[in-house]
């Protein structure tokens, strides 16, 4: 695992520098009673944590298989980015509360010269961090991984432009998180410098607080808002992955329509598509077919459909039907119905199963297939009692209807 | 809300995972706030402040404590269904099987495994145990329904499954809330304690008259020296100079605060860890993938297994997928049920098993997937470089024309040499077509 090139040692250096900056800034902030400097210190801290998480996340995500996690730890940087954003949000929240307190009870900044000096040096270090970071992690040609900084010579095939971009994108998520914080730092330091300059130029001495005392909290609040507004999209994106949502480029409706059109597939259910980490989509589904030959033929076509949708890891479970079983419910949920509450998706609820509604003769896909939404009350039902379709649709007997208490209707 | 949602267009699993996410957000937020308070406490060490108006603080602290205790009782009551059964887990789990009407086999390793749990895994246990309890109820009612056939006859599910599904993946988030309330209660206790002590023992500086406050020495140095000079000047009035009361009281506040932060972090950490592990798609703690793998491999009719993945969706819902390589479809029929049983015994109830039939002529390809994504989409697969996957640079059969740009995976050299000797993978489409299978799994 150890390919310590300049990149990770630079990251470590930046971490150490950030730690020092944080300690210095926070102490001066308390001495000098400057809120904006304290908020800048917090921003530096969250930047630091994001770098640490980035370091570990990238390291972890290279583990492909581990007995504790069959998927490896490729989700680590997604989780890290999410946790870091939430942490930053919480810190900003506490700063916000402090700023409100300062509005009610304004305090002057003391030891202005010290604050000014620290502010300027903080700004300088932030810009330096930014430069170093951009140089080491972003501006180099995108390699196979973020940490080791491979040069493009290692790539063998020239037609990898699009792949490179996607590989880069998969690490970009956490790097974006880090970048986000770097920008916030720079902004914070600017705010500190502005506030301190005002106090320096027009010192208050022992006088009561005038308008000058309100600059500090107002600028701080603006800075908090800016940082939060850039943290939220990251939270949104990572939670899409963590909640096992359908990845953005995949349209389930279209996908299931195409899947039901595959010949040999009588119906399908338990279709799940989710994203493991950026770019890696995984799907599982159960199909009902008549014979194993059907299954084999259908499996290939199903994979093709998924491949075009961008899903490359597919697991297809065939279930062989006879006349007794229903078309739509799973033939093999688990060994008994008693496990229902522990299934990922309860079998007794109206499932999103689809039958093959394709007219085989015409080669056109009239999807008279029928799906049920979860909320049985507001069912969007595509009426299937379409006489033209009914003949050629391979459906189970209507006698199965009465055995289905739920609203799974054919 | 998250319990009752079902598969939607945007999320094929429903929103079941929202609880785990909520717990994580809770835990991280709490950690961040604890950190802020820690910084504040450190500042107080260097610059101690008196508590102004201790009576008001006591009053508010007591009020807060009462409210927190109420909340504590409320959540404790809610969560007691899960917590109370933590010890009964092994027992109830073993009982599940005869009740559910399947073959009365005792899950071999389960009983022992059930007992070796530590505190942090009680969340998962609670789920299974509470389901175990509920399944006993279920079993009673469904004893006459034959569950031996695995194909779920679309039978009637009794309606009280509704309430049985008080799934304890909700308990993860409820536990998060419980911890919050507990921390608050503890905090209120500390506040009240601190304010009481301060009120009782502190000797404040009276507003009039000179006063020497030896504790505060940073900003008030000028006041201190002033009062000292005053004191020296008027020696006769030295008795009237009051010295502000015992200094250690001022440090009590930050010390208690530090203690509380430590307690909060300590109670939050298990929650954080567990939700993080679930979100990372790790194998749940009680399942040993290696032993599961070997159990599956030793089944007859199973030649090889790959792409075995076990992960936890939320709470007790564990999902597994596997690709099983079998010699031919008829053996697969027989073995599929056993496979499901093995999974069931481990507590994995939602499985997707993909059978692969060894293509004629590829004897050496035991370990690899017969149906990977067609060309080298390996980097985009969930596990491109799993234990037994191979790397092939250019293997495009003409009949399988899915264009996918080539990706070279870096492999250690040993793998590369192995891969070159393996023939190309072809989807075997012409197996015996005469076989008709009537049975269903």
Interface residues (C-beta under 8 A of the other chain):
Chain A: X26 X30 X64 X65 X67 X68 X69 X70 X71 X72 X73 X75 X76 X79 X82 X83 X86 X87 X89 X90 X91 X93 X94 X144 X155 X156 X157 X159 X160 X162 X163 X166 X167 X239 X242 X243 X244 X245 X246 X252 X253 X270 X271 X272 X273 X274 X276 X279 X280 X281 X282 X284 X285 X286 X291 X292 X293 X296 X297 X299 X300 X303 X304 X307 X308 X310 X312 X313 X314 X315 X316 X317 X318 X319 X320 X321 X322 X324 X325 X326 X329 X330 X331 X332 X333 X334 X335 X336 X337 X338 X339 X340 X341 X342 X343 X344 X345 X346 X347 X348 X349 X350 X351 X352 X373 X374 X375 X400 X403 X404 X405
Chain B: X5 X6 X7 X8 X9 X10 X11 X12 X13 X14 X15 X16 X17 X18 X21 X24 X25 X28 X29 X31 X32 X33 X35 X36 X39 X43 X46 X47 X96 X99 X100 X101 X102 X127 X128 X131 X134 X135 X138 X139 X142 X145 X147 X150 X151 X152 X153 X154 X155 X156 X157 X161 X164 X165 X167 X276 X279 X280 X281 X282 X283 X288 X289 X290 X307 X308 X309 X310 X311 X313 X316 X317 X318 X319 X321 X322 X323 X329 X332 X333 X336 X337 X340 X341 X343 X344 X347 X349 X350 X351 X352 X353 X354 X355 X357 X371 X373 X374 X377 X379 X380 X381 X382 X383 X384 X385 X386 X387 X400 X402 X404 X405 X406 X407 X408 X410 X427 X428 X429 X431 X433 X435 X436 X437 X438 X439 X440 X441
